């Protein structure tokens, strides 16, 4: 059985991958302590259905499929990466 790891409910795996890929960048994400829903000022009405909020992955939201960006569900990592690269939060976190 194949598992889509980017859709995984276990955020610890995604945290581990972030650490392996770029340890210095990973820790800079964590140290900023700013979640996407805070940066983008999403209200409770927008966060309650967002998988990023539910998985507490707000510091690496681009890795989570089905995010509620601009009030509508997004696709998988590959499908939405172009939009993510134009996102203010994504660029803030990549600084």
C-alpha positions as CSV (number, residue, x, y, z in Angstrom):
1,X,0.0,0.0,0.0
2,X,1.4,3.4,-1.0
3,X,1.3,6.2,1.4
4,X,1.3,9.9,0.4
5,X,3.7,11.2,3.0
6,X,2.8,14.8,2.3
7,X,-0.8,14.0,3.3
8,X,0.3,12.2,6.4
9,X,-1.5,13.1,9.6
10,X,1.7,12.6,11.5
11,X,3.5,16.0,11.3
12,X,6.6,14.5,13.1
13,X,7.5,12.9,9.8
14,X,7.4,16.2,7.9
15,X,9.4,17.8,10.7
16,X,12.0,15.1,10.4
17,X,12.2,15.5,6.6
18,X,12.7,19.3,7.0
19,X,15.5,18.6,9.4
20,X,17.3,16.2,7.0
21,X,16.9,18.4,3.9
22,X,18.2,21.7,5.4
23,X,18.9,21.6,9.1
24,X,19.9,25.3,9.3
25,X,16.7,26.4,7.4
26,X,14.6,24.0,9.4
27,X,15.6,25.5,12.7
28,X,15.2,29.1,11.3
29,X,11.6,28.2,10.5
30,X,11.0,27.0,14.0
31,X,12.7,29.9,15.6
32,X,10.5,32.4,13.8
33,X,7.6,30.9,15.7
34,X,5.1,32.3,13.2
35,X,2.4,30.2,11.7
36,X,1.0,30.8,8.3
37,X,-2.5,31.5,9.7
38,X,-1.1,34.2,12.0
39,X,0.9,35.8,9.2
40,X,-2.0,35.7,6.7
41,X,-4.4,36.7,9.5
42,X,-6.8,33.8,8.9
43,X,-9.7,33.9,11.3
44,X,-11.2,30.9,13.0
45,X,-13.7,30.6,10.2
46,X,-10.9,29.9,7.8
47,X,-8.6,27.8,10.0
48,X,-11.2,25.3,11.3
49,X,-11.1,23.3,8.0
50,X,-7.5,23.8,7.0
51,X,-5.3,20.7,7.3
52,X,-2.3,22.9,8.1
53,X,-4.0,24.3,11.2
54,X,-5.3,20.9,12.2
55,X,-1.9,19.3,11.8
56,X,-0.1,22.3,13.4
57,X,2.2,22.6,10.3
58,X,1.9,26.4,9.9
59,X,5.6,26.9,9.6
60,X,5.9,24.7,6.5
61,X,2.4,24.9,5.1
62,X,3.6,24.4,1.5
63,X,4.3,20.8,2.3
64,X,0.7,20.0,3.3
65,X,-1.9,19.0,0.6
66,X,-5.3,20.6,0.7
67,X,-4.4,23.9,2.4
68,X,-7.1,26.6,2.5
69,X,-5.1,29.4,0.8
70,X,-7.2,32.4,-0.2
71,X,-10.3,30.6,1.2
72,X,-10.3,27.7,-1.2
73,X,-8.7,24.2,-0.9
74,X,-5.5,23.8,-2.8
75,X,-4.0,20.6,-4.3
76,X,-1.0,18.5,-3.5
77,X,2.5,19.9,-3.0
78,X,3.3,19.6,-6.7
79,X,0.1,21.1,-7.8
80,X,0.3,24.2,-5.6
81,X,4.0,24.9,-5.4
82,X,3.8,27.6,-8.1
83,X,1.2,29.5,-6.0
84,X,3.3,28.9,-2.9
85,X,6.3,30.5,-4.5
86,X,4.3,33.7,-5.0
87,X,3.0,33.7,-1.4
88,X,4.2,36.3,1.0
89,X,4.4,33.8,3.9
90,X,6.4,31.3,1.8
91,X,8.9,34.0,0.8
92,X,9.1,35.3,4.4
93,X,9.9,31.8,5.7
94,X,12.4,31.2,2.9
95,X,14.4,34.3,3.8
